[in-house]
Amino acid sequence: MNWLEDANFVKQDYNHAGCNNCKVHSGFINCYNSLKDAMKSYLTGTMFPSYPNAKVVVTGHSLGAAESMFAAIDQQEMGKSVHFYSYGCPRAGDSSFASFFNSKITATNLRAVFKNDPVPTVPGHFLGFDHAGTEVHFTDCSNYIAYPYNKDDYPVTNLLAVDDHSDYRCLTASNILNEESLYY
């Protein structure tokens, strides 16, 4: 985890067509922007032409989950129907950004949280950050609670449970059974 980028929680404008007055986490968007051109070049030059009918799944963990949100939007705008799964994702932007993300990523938009992982609680609501998507909160490797769509205040009982943040190994997209039933 790149703690320096995570700690840079100053919000900046998200200059993206259709995302009016959106603010995002400076560290997360700067990390994504450093790899965006290479990613887009590879996808449009190699992957999409080679696999034109493939299902596009965008995923990430922690900082990678926050960055993958920006990648999912870009790929959706490249004409792909994106299925999005994040694991231990911190809040990447404000409520305007979360609404914009939800309006763009409509095929699958799920955010997994494992036990008492503290990372999804940062940056805090009091700083103006919100989550997007449907939270699927795993209490262990097979049991979960699916919160109503766009709900962003799951209870955390131990903010020092950093082991829970690195223990997502037992979770994959296949753990999130019958994903259509998770949307309210």
N, C-alpha and C positions, 0 to 999 in steps of 0.2 A: 504494500500500500504506500502511495506517495503522500506522506503526511503533510508535506509543505503545500502541495496543491489542495489537499483536503482542508487545510487550515485557512486558505485564502478564500474566506466566505463572503467577501464583498460581492454585492450584486452588480451586474452590468447589463446593459441593454442587449437583448437577443434580436439582432437585426435580421429578421427573417420575414419574408412576405406572409401576411396573414396573421402574424403573431403581434398584435398591437399592444404596445406598452408592456411587453414581456420582459421580465428580468430573470437572469440566470446566475448561477454560482460562477464567479470569475475563474477560479481554479479549474473547474470541470470543463468549461467551454474552451479555455485555453489549451488544456490537454487534448481535447478532441480536435481542435483546429490544427494542432501540430501534426496530426495524422490523417486528417480529412481528405486532402488532395490525393495522397497515395492510395487510400481506401477506395475513393471514387474511381480513380484511374484503373485500379485492379478489377473492380466490379464491372465497370462498363467495357473494359478492354478484354477481359478474360472470362470472368465467372458468368455474367448474365448472357453473353453470346453463346457460351458453351452449354449452359443449362437454362434455356429460355423459359421452361415450364416448371422449374424447381420451386418448391415452397421456400420462402425466405424467412428464416428464424434469426432474430437478433437477440443476443443475450450478453450478460456480463455480471460480474460480481464486484461489489464495493465501488471503488472509483471507476472500474470498467463498466459497471452497471449505469452509473451516471453518464459516462461518455457514450454508452450504447444508446441512450435515449436520443441524443443528437444524431447518431448514425441511423437510427430507425426512421426518424423524420426524413432525413436525406434520401434513404432508400425508398421510402413510401413515395416521395416526390419524383423518384426515378421511374415510377410506374409499377412498382412491386407492391403486392399485398403483404405487409409485414406482420409476422407473429412475434410478439415481444414478451420475453421472460427475463426478469432481473432477480438477482439474489443479493440480499444485504445492501440494497441501494440507498444511499443517502438522498436527501431532498435536493434536487438539481435546480429548481427555480421557484418562482412565485406562483400564486394561484392562476394568473393569466397564462403562464407557461404550461402549468399542469392541464388547464382546460384545452389549450392548443394541442398539446400532446395527445390528450384523449380524443380530440376531434380527428386527428390524423391517423392514429394507430387504433383501428377498429376491428381487425381480424381477431387478435388475441392481445391482451394488455394486462399481464399478470406480474405481480411483484411479490416474491417469496421472502418471508422473514422467518428466521430460525430461532426458536426459543426466545431468549431475552437479548438478542443481538442489539447493542446500543447504536450501531452505525445508522440504521434507518431513522433514528430520532434526531439526527443532525443534518444540516444546521436546523436549529429550532424554529418552531412556529413564530416565536417572539421576534425572530429576525426577518420574518416575512417569507419563509420557504414552505412549500407544500409538495406532497406526493401526487403522482398521477396513477391511474390504473386501479385494478382490484388487488387488494392485499390478501395474500394467502399466508396466514400465520401458522407455521408448523410448531406444534408442541413437542414433537419427536419426529422420527424419520417417516412416519406414515400417517399421523393424525394431524389434522389442521382445522382451522376456523377460517372461513372465507368471509371477510368483512364486506359490507355493502360497497358497491362501486364508488370509488373516489373518497372513501372514508380514510382519514389520516390521523388517527390518534390511538393506536393500539396501546394497551397497558404494558409498560416495562417495569419489572420489579427489581431489576439489578442492572444499573448502568455500567457496572464493572465486569459484566459477563462477556469479556472480549473473546473468550474461547468459543462462544456461540457464533461469533462473526466468522471464524475460520473453520467452522464445522458444518459447512453446507454440502460436504461430499456425498451424503446419502440422498440428496435431493437432485432431481432432474425434472425436466418438463413433464416426463411421464408420471411423476408423483402427483401432479396436479390433475387428478382424474375428473373426467366429465366437465371440462373447463367451461362449456357453455352454461352449465348450471350455476357458475360462479357470478354471472352477470345479473344484476338486479334491474 
